[in-house]
Amino acid sequence: MNKTEVDNLLYKAKQSIEAAELLLKDNFWDFAASRAYYSMFYTLEALFLYRDESYSKHSAVIATFGKDFIKTGIFEKKFHQYILDAFDLRNLGDYGVMNSVFPEQASELITHAKELLNLIRQYLSEQEK
């Protein structure tokens, strides 16, 4: 495990949340949803990198998170739903027509991204004890 790389990914996740908040404030809801999703994705990448694991596909990251951390009861099911919903809205925002994502949806994704980031930070901190 490379702690510096894990920390860098967690910092990138935090920056993505900040970017999402700015985009939401400026009414770029599709792009805010995308940044919120990527925050969650970077957070999960950091979690796997901590375990010396890496995946090339987004679907593999999401599936492995569900299998290794949700089904085992380490984290609540809602966190898997957060990333699944974010993935769907990111696809809609990135590839759908303009303004496919509503402001409420983007705002909720940002809240979920913050919650996931805090959860994973806490979990990794406990693993280091």
ZIKA-V274230 format. One line per field, one symbol per residue. phi: phi as a letter, one per 40 degrees, with the letter a starting at -180 (. if undefined). A space follows every 50 residues. Layout:
BEGIN
phi->???
END
This chain:
BEGIN
phi->.bdcccccccccccccccccccccdcgbcdccccccdcccccccdcdccd cfbabcbdccccccdcccbcccgcbcddcccdccccccccccccbccdfc bcdcccccccdcccccccccdcccccccc
END
